[in-house]
Amino acid sequence: MVGPHTIDWEAVRIAEFPVARRWAFFDHAAVAPLPRRSGDALRAWTARQEEDGVVAWPDNDRRVEEIRDRVAKLIQAHRDEIAFVNSTTHGISLIAEGFPWHEGDTIVTAADEYPSNLFPWMNLAGRGVAVRQVPTRDGRIGIDDLAAAIDESTRLLAISHVEFATGFRNDLDALGELCRARGIAFFVDAIQGLGPHRIDVSRTPIDFLAADGHKWLLGPEGAGILYVRREWIDRLRTIGVGWHSVVGSYNAAVPELRLRPDARRWEGGSYNLAGIVTLGASIELLLEWGLDAVSSRILDRAEAVRELAASAGWTIHGSNRPEDRSAIVVLERSGVDPAAAAAALRRDHGIVAACRRGRIRISPHVYNDDSDLERLRVGLSAV
């Protein structure tokens, strides 16, 4: 694996990111641009489908399994624990609806969660399951506060690795150990953390994880991953059962409902092959660069954003503890309308950023260079 200081990131920028020709793109926490390799993979897949149609099916099936191996390597899981889903919401819902709930059970989560990590759990109210939302204090979600919300009725803790609107990074190792000590399951919405931070499910006791690929993984919308720890596969009710879910052929004279013994039982029907192939090319790039190198570079860029934003008169929102930081930088300044500021940055300076819950959100990636950072400094000083 190469180290973070051996990669020519400027060469990466030129070779893989056409978006940089026009934009200083700082919105990877929303929808990232595709690298050139991923676009090439999508174009090649489309051309093959035009030319061969169903003749390409065996090759497509083989590629899906190769990409499953890449996903497993990404989080240090076993390939049998990986399913492809069409969104983080899809993955969360499969767990929420399949978990063995009893009336009176409770789920603990954070009040600042993205709606997709709230609504599927809240939707269980009709089955007698309640959600306890723990508020943020001083820009942080306290582990002690989460622990205090857990009691004998609690069956699961659901949390984002990184909170989308604040950039606060939850300590997955500590929370996983808390869940193990309390005898409850641990679900992680990893969409805002996977890429800038390493996740190793062989070390961190995460039971379930879901993430779409269109943010830090540099994939397309509509292609994501679900991880289910092996010992949970038979304990969950399988939702969305279809011909991909079972052992044996869809073409059998007498169909038999024998679920696959692995996470593929949640894949149901036909794959989003175009999306999976494109996501697979993006993950291939990340693995080639090295996950540690990617993390180091992204977090370095985020720290540079914090410094330049402060110099431009903006306040960094959230916890100031280094261990709580992520690649999401959230800014506020008295008297400045953040939505108008985000629009002005794009219109007047060619800077792509976001407004989330009343603040500016900046989210850089590996290819953002010093010229992008200077452009951002000038733009933030002007709005």
C-alpha positions in Angstrom: 0.0 0.0 0.0 1.3 3.4 -0.9 1.6 6.1 1.7 -0.2 9.4 1.7 3.0 11.3 0.7 3.9 9.1 -2.3 0.8 9.8 -4.4 0.8 12.7 -6.9 -2.6 14.1 -6.1 -2.3 16.7 -8.8 -1.8 13.9 -11.4 -4.9 12.2 -9.9 -6.8 15.5 -10.2 -5.9 15.9 -13.9 -6.4 12.2 -14.8 -9.6 11.4 -12.9 -11.6 14.5 -12.2 -12.9 16.5 -15.1 -15.1 18.4 -12.7 -12.1 20.3 -11.5 -11.8 22.1 -14.9 -14.8 24.2 -14.1 -15.7 23.9 -10.4 -14.0 24.1 -7.0 -16.1 21.2 -5.9 -16.6 21.0 -2.1 -19.8 19.1 -1.8 -18.8 15.4 -1.6 -21.1 15.0 1.5 -24.0 15.5 -1.0 -23.4 13.9 -4.4 -19.9 13.5 -5.6 -18.7 13.8 -9.3 -17.7 10.6 -10.9 -14.0 9.9 -11.5 -13.1 9.4 -15.2 -12.5 5.7 -14.6 -16.0 5.2 -13.2 -17.5 7.1 -16.1 -15.5 5.0 -18.5 -16.8 1.8 -16.8 -20.3 3.0 -17.2 -19.9 3.9 -20.8 -18.2 0.5 -21.5 -21.1 -1.3 -19.8 -23.7 0.6 -21.8 -21.9 -0.1 -25.1 -21.7 -3.8 -24.2 -25.4 -3.9 -23.5 -26.2 -2.1 -26.8 -24.1 -4.6 -28.7 -24.8 -7.9 -26.9 -27.9 -7.6 -24.6 -28.5 -10.7 -22.6 -25.4 -12.4 -24.0 -23.4 -10.2 -21.6 -25.3 -11.6 -18.6 -22.7 -14.2 -17.4 -19.9 -11.5 -17.6 -22.1 -9.1 -15.6 -22.8 -11.7 -12.9 -19.0 -12.3 -12.6 -18.3 -8.6 -12.3 -20.9 -8.2 -9.5 -19.1 -10.9 -7.5 -15.7 -9.3 -8.1 -17.1 -6.0 -6.9 -18.6 -7.7 -3.8 -15.0 -8.8 -3.0 -13.9 -5.2 -3.3 -16.6 -4.0 -1.0 -15.7 -6.7 1.6 -12.1 -5.5 1.5 -13.2 -1.9 1.9 -14.6 -2.6 5.4 -12.7 -5.9 6.2 -15.9 -8.0 6.1 -16.4 -11.4 4.6 -18.0 -11.4 1.1 -20.9 -13.4 2.5 -21.9 -10.5 4.7 -22.3 -8.0 1.8 -25.4 -7.2 -0.1 -26.0 -4.6 -2.8 -28.8 -2.1 -2.1 -30.1 0.9 -4.0 -29.7 3.4 -1.2 -28.8 3.8 2.4 -32.5 4.1 3.2 -33.1 0.8 1.5 -30.4 -0.9 3.6 -31.7 0.7 6.8 -35.3 -0.4 6.0 -34.2 -4.0 5.4 -32.8 -4.1 8.9 -35.6 -2.1 10.6 -38.3 -4.3 9.1 -36.5 -7.6 9.5 -35.3 -7.2 13.1 -37.0 -9.6 15.6 -38.9 -6.9 17.5 -41.3 -7.3 20.4 -44.0 -4.9 21.5 -42.4 -2.5 24.0 -38.9 -2.6 22.5 -37.0 0.7 22.1 -34.3 2.0 19.7 -31.8 4.6 20.8 -30.5 7.1 18.2 -29.3 10.7 17.9 -31.7 13.6 17.5 -29.5 15.1 14.7 -29.7 12.1 12.5 -30.4 12.3 8.8 -34.1 11.5 8.2 -33.2 8.2 6.5 -31.8 7.0 9.8 -34.8 8.1 11.8 -37.9 7.4 9.7 -37.5 3.7 9.1 -37.1 3.2 12.9 -40.0 5.6 13.7 -42.1 3.7 11.2 -42.1 0.8 13.6 -44.4 2.6 16.0 -47.3 0.5 14.7 -45.5 -2.6 15.9 -45.1 -1.2 19.4 -41.5 -0.1 19.0 -40.4 3.3 20.2 -37.5 5.5 19.2 -35.5 7.5 21.8 -33.7 10.5 20.3 -30.7 11.8 22.2 -30.0 15.5 21.7 -26.6 17.1 20.9 -24.9 19.1 23.6 -22.1 21.6 22.7 -21.8 20.2 19.2 -21.3 16.6 20.4 -23.4 13.5 20.9 -22.2 12.2 24.3 -21.6 8.5 24.7 -22.8 8.9 28.3 -26.0 10.4 27.1 -26.6 7.5 24.7 -25.8 5.1 27.4 -28.3 6.8 29.8 -31.0 6.4 27.2 -30.5 2.6 27.0 -32.5 0.5 29.4 -33.8 -3.1 29.6 -36.3 -2.4 26.7 -33.6 -1.3 24.3 -32.7 -3.7 21.5 -30.7 -1.5 19.1 -28.6 1.6 18.8 -28.7 3.3 15.4 -26.1 6.0 14.7 -24.4 7.7 11.8 -20.6 7.4 11.7 -20.5 11.1 10.9 -23.5 13.4 11.4 -24.5 15.0 8.1 -25.4 18.5 9.4 -22.7 19.0 12.0 -19.8 16.9 10.9 -19.5 15.3 14.3 -17.8 11.9 14.2 -19.1 9.3 16.5 -16.7 6.9 18.1 -17.7 3.6 16.6 -15.3 1.5 18.6 -16.6 2.9 21.9 -20.3 2.7 20.9 -19.8 -0.9 19.6 -18.3 -1.9 23.0 -21.2 -0.1 24.7 -23.7 -2.1 22.7 -21.8 -5.4 23.4 -21.8 -4.6 27.1 -25.5 -3.8 27.2 -26.4 -6.8 25.0 -28.0 -4.8 22.2 -27.4 -4.6 18.4 -25.4 -1.8 16.7 -26.4 -0.3 13.4 -24.2 2.3 11.6 -25.3 4.6 8.8 -21.8 4.9 7.2 -22.5 7.1 4.2 -20.8 10.2 5.6 -17.8 8.4 7.1 -16.8 5.6 4.8 -13.9 7.1 2.7 -12.6 9.8 4.9 -12.4 7.3 7.8 -11.5 3.6 7.9 -14.1 1.2 9.1 -13.0 -2.3 10.0 -15.9 -4.5 11.0 -13.4 -7.3 11.9 -12.3 -5.1 14.8 -15.2 -2.8 15.5 -18.3 -4.7 16.7 -20.8 -3.3 14.2 -23.7 -5.7 13.5 -25.3 -3.8 10.5 -24.0 -1.1 8.2 -25.5 0.6 5.2 -24.1 3.2 2.8 -24.9 4.5 -0.6 -21.9 5.0 -2.8 -22.6 8.5 -4.2 -20.7 10.6 -1.6 -17.2 9.9 -0.4 -16.9 6.6 -2.3 -17.3 8.6 -5.6 -19.9 6.3 -7.0 -23.3 7.0 -8.7 -26.6 7.4 -7.0 -28.6 4.3 -6.6 -25.8 1.8 -5.8 -25.0 1.1 -2.2 -23.9 -1.6 0.2 -25.4 -3.4 3.2 -23.3 -5.3 5.7 -24.9 -7.9 8.0 -22.7 -9.6 10.5 -22.7 -13.3 9.8 -24.4 -14.3 13.1 -27.3 -12.1 12.3 -28.1 -13.4 8.9 -30.5 -16.1 10.1 -31.9 -14.0 12.9 -33.4 -11.4 10.7 -36.6 -11.8 8.7 -35.7 -11.5 5.0 -37.5 -8.6 3.4 -38.0 -8.2 -0.4 -37.5 -11.8 -1.2 -37.1 -12.6 -4.9 -35.4 -14.9 -7.4 -31.9 -13.6 -6.3 -32.7 -14.5 -2.7 -32.8 -18.2 -3.0 -30.5 -21.2 -3.5 -31.1 -22.9 -6.9 -32.3 -21.7 -10.3 -35.1 -19.3 -11.0 -35.8 -21.7 -13.9 -36.5 -24.7 -11.8 -39.7 -26.6 -12.7 -40.8 -26.5 -9.1 -39.6 -23.3 -7.3 -38.4 -23.9 -3.8 -38.0 -21.2 -1.2 -34.6 -21.9 0.2 -33.0 -18.7 1.2 -29.3 -18.2 0.4 -27.2 -18.7 3.5 -25.5 -15.3 3.1 -26.4 -11.6 2.7 -27.4 -12.1 -1.0 -30.8 -13.2 0.3 -31.6 -9.4 0.6 -30.8 -8.7 -3.0 -34.3 -9.8 -4.2 -34.6 -9.1 -7.9 -32.4 -7.8 -10.7 -29.4 -5.7 -9.9 -28.8 -2.1 -10.7 -25.9 -3.4 -12.9 -25.0 0.0 -14.3 -24.7 1.5 -10.8 -22.8 -1.4 -9.3 -20.3 -1.5 -12.2 -19.7 2.2 -11.8 -19.4 2.0 -8.0 -17.0 -0.9 -8.4 -14.7 1.2 -10.6 -14.7 4.0 -7.9 -13.9 1.6 -5.1 -11.1 0.1 -7.2 -9.6 3.5 -7.4 -9.8 4.1 -3.7 -8.2 0.7 -3.0 -5.4 1.5 -5.5 -4.6 4.8 -3.8 -4.7 3.0 -0.4 -7.5 3.6 2.1 -5.1 5.2 4.7 -3.7 7.5 2.0 -7.2 8.5 1.0 -8.3 9.2 4.6 -5.1 11.2 5.3 -5.5 13.3 2.2 -9.2 14.1 2.7 -8.8 15.0 6.4 -5.8 17.2 5.5 -8.0 19.1 3.0 -10.7 19.4 5.6 -8.3 20.9 8.2 -7.1 23.3 5.5 -10.7 24.4 5.0 -11.1 25.0 8.7 -8.0 27.2 8.8 -8.9 29.3 5.8 -12.5 29.7 6.9 -11.4 31.0 10.2 -9.1 33.5 8.5 -12.0 34.7 6.3 -14.1 35.5 9.4 -16.3 32.4 9.7 -16.9 30.4 12.9 -16.5 26.6 12.7 -19.6 25.0 14.1 -19.4 21.9 16.3 -16.9 20.2 18.6 -13.4 21.5 18.5 -11.9 18.2 19.7 -9.7 16.7 17.0 -11.1 13.2 17.7 -14.6 14.4 16.9 -13.8 15.9 13.6 -14.6 14.5 10.2 -14.2 15.6 6.5 -17.4 17.7 6.9 -16.7 21.3 7.9 -19.7 23.4 9.0 -19.5 27.2 9.0 -21.6 30.1 10.3 -21.1 33.8 10.4 -23.3 36.4 12.1 -25.5 38.3 9.7 -24.9 36.0 6.7 -27.7 34.0 5.2 -26.1 30.6 4.5 -28.5 29.7 1.7 -27.7 33.0 -0.1 -24.0 32.5 0.6 -24.0 29.0 -0.9 -25.8 30.3 -4.0 -23.3 33.2 -4.3 -20.3 30.9 -4.0 -21.6 28.9 -6.9 -22.8 31.7 -9.0 -19.9 34.2 -8.5 -17.0 32.0 -7.7 -17.6 28.6 -9.2 -17.5 26.9 -5.8 -19.9 24.1 -5.1 -20.9 23.9 -1.4 -24.1 23.2 0.5 -26.4 24.7 3.0 -27.6 22.3 5.7 -29.9 23.2 8.6 -29.0 26.9 8.5 -25.2 26.6 8.0 -22.7 26.3 5.2 -21.3 22.8 4.7 -17.9 22.3 3.0 -16.8 18.7 2.2 -13.5 18.3 0.2 -12.0 15.2 -1.3 -8.5 14.0 -2.4 -8.3 16.0 -5.6 -9.1 19.4 -4.1 -5.8 21.3 -4.5 -4.4 24.5 -3.2 -5.9 26.5 -6.0 -9.3 25.2 -4.9 -8.6 26.2 -1.3 -7.5 29.7 -2.3 -10.7 30.1 -4.4 -12.7 29.0 -1.4 -10.9 31.5 0.8 -11.6 34.4 -1.6 -15.2 33.3 -2.0 -15.9 33.0 1.8 -14.3 36.4 2.3 -16.6 38.0 -0.3 -20.0 36.6 0.6 
